[in-house]
């Protein structure tokens, strides 16, 4: 009897943990959030990005399917980059009786800090097949600070 009583709380805790995991997964998988913009709350979202270092540059990619390059704004500051834009919903689609829609509409913005100073005047951006690719060279001063050491015998 005692053994049975100990198993019940364990099963309850397991079910509770599974439910909490489900709630967090659903909440965190939605990349949209509310932002105060000009006197009103507006739903905005954050596109997925990748950022890496490659050959003395920072290489940033953002997934922006369905947009054109005219829908995107890029600003480079001395220590960060800001990508912004908007997915606009077509008027005729707004009138449809959707059963389910997981498309993201509305404004988006991403501000990403650079780990080091950059040469913003030499940055390049390309947009193809829904992927925005930005290459930003590190500053000459920062590149000089790095030195590859060879291991001696």
C-alpha distance (Angstrom), angle and dihedral (degrees) to the residues before:
residue distance angle dihedral
X1 . . .
X2 3.78 . .
X3 3.83 90.5 .
X4 3.81 90.7 55.0
X5 3.81 92.2 51.6
X6 3.79 92.0 53.4
X7 3.79 92.4 52.2
X8 3.82 94.4 53.2
X9 3.83 96.5 63.1
X10 3.79 89.1 45.3
X11 3.80 92.0 54.7
X12 3.80 90.7 45.6
X13 3.81 91.4 51.3
X14 3.80 91.0 47.9
X15 3.82 91.4 52.5
X16 3.80 90.3 46.5
X17 3.81 90.7 50.8
X18 3.81 91.4 49.3
X19 3.80 91.1 51.1
X20 3.82 92.2 48.2
X21 3.81 90.2 49.7
X22 3.80 90.5 50.9
X23 3.81 91.9 50.5
X24 3.81 92.8 48.8
X25 3.81 92.4 45.8
X26 3.79 92.1 52.2
X27 3.80 92.8 44.6
X28 3.78 96.5 47.0
X29 3.80 95.6 41.5
X30 3.80 89.8 61.8
X31 3.79 103.8 82.4
X32 3.80 94.3 -166.6
X33 3.77 126.2 98.9
X34 3.80 139.8 168.0
X35 3.79 119.9 -93.1
X36 3.79 130.1 -174.7
X37 3.79 106.8 -121.6
X38 3.80 123.0 172.6
X39 3.79 98.3 -29.1
X40 3.79 98.6 -38.5
X41 3.77 139.5 78.8
X42 3.76 111.2 -114.0
X43 3.78 130.0 -174.8
X44 3.79 110.9 -119.8
X45 3.77 130.5 171.6
X46 3.77 138.6 -156.5
X47 3.80 120.7 -127.0
X48 3.80 118.5 -136.5
X49 3.80 114.4 -96.4
X50 3.79 140.5 -173.6
X51 3.79 123.4 -157.3
X52 3.79 127.2 -175.7
X53 3.80 142.6 153.5
X54 3.79 117.7 -107.2
X55 3.82 129.7 169.9
X56 3.81 95.6 -23.9
X57 3.81 93.5 -43.3
X58 3.76 138.0 97.8
X59 3.79 108.6 -124.5
X60 3.78 116.0 -158.9
X61 3.81 126.5 -175.7
X62 3.80 126.9 -173.1
X63 3.81 128.0 -170.9
X64 3.80 108.2 -129.5
X65 3.81 107.1 157.3
X66 3.77 117.0 -178.8
X67 3.80 95.9 23.3
X68 3.77 131.6 106.8
X69 3.79 125.4 -140.0
X70 3.83 88.1 -103.1
X71 3.84 89.5 63.0
X72 3.81 92.2 59.5
X73 3.79 131.9 78.3
X74 3.82 123.3 -166.4
X75 3.81 124.6 -169.1
X76 3.80 122.9 179.6
X77 3.78 118.4 -158.8
X78 3.79 125.7 -174.3
X79 3.78 92.4 -91.1
X80 3.81 106.4 18.2
X81 3.79 148.0 26.3
X82 3.80 126.7 -129.4
X83 3.80 121.6 -156.1
X84 3.80 115.9 -172.1
X85 3.78 140.3 163.6
X86 3.76 144.8 122.9
X87 3.78 139.0 -101.8
X88 3.78 105.4 -144.9
X89 3.77 120.9 -154.6
X90 3.78 114.2 -134.8
X91 3.82 114.0 -113.5
X92 3.80 93.9 -127.1
X93 3.81 90.8 54.0
X94 3.83 92.3 53.2
X95 3.80 89.5 64.2
X96 3.82 94.6 53.7
X97 3.81 120.7 103.6
X98 3.77 100.4 -119.9
X99 3.75 120.6 -159.3
X100 3.81 90.3 -168.0
X101 3.81 135.3 -8.8
X102 3.79 125.3 -179.7
X103 3.80 94.8 171.7
X104 3.79 115.1 123.7
X105 3.79 117.2 -126.5
X106 3.75 129.7 176.6
X107 3.77 138.5 47.1
X108 3.76 124.3 -27.7
X109 3.76 133.3 -167.9
X110 3.79 136.1 175.9
X111 3.79 124.9 -174.3
X112 3.77 112.8 -169.9
X113 3.80 124.5 -176.3
X114 3.79 120.0 -135.7
X115 3.81 114.3 -130.4
X116 3.83 89.6 -136.3
X117 3.80 139.8 15.3
X118 3.80 116.7 -70.4
X119 3.81 140.7 -157.7
X120 3.78 97.9 -116.7
X121 3.82 92.8 178.0
X122 3.84 89.6 64.6
X123 3.81 96.8 47.9
X124 3.82 119.8 125.4
X125 3.80 131.2 -160.5
X126 3.81 129.5 -164.2
X127 3.80 130.0 179.9
X128 3.79 122.0 -160.6
X129 3.82 133.7 152.6
X130 3.81 93.2 -7.1
X131 3.81 94.6 -52.5
X132 3.79 120.0 114.2
X133 3.81 111.4 -155.6
X134 3.79 120.5 -168.3
X135 3.80 125.3 -175.6
X136 3.81 116.8 -164.4
X137 3.82 118.7 179.7
X138 3.79 118.3 -135.4
X139 3.79 114.8 -116.8
X140 3.79 116.4 -88.3
X141 3.79 89.3 -120.2
X142 3.80 92.0 54.4
X143 3.79 92.1 47.0
X144 3.81 90.5 52.3
X145 3.81 90.4 54.1
X146 3.78 90.4 64.7
X147 3.74 117.7 80.0
X148 3.76 126.7 176.5
X149 3.79 111.4 -133.9
X150 3.73 120.5 -150.9
X151 3.77 118.4 -144.3
X152 3.77 112.2 -119.8
X153 3.78 125.0 -149.4
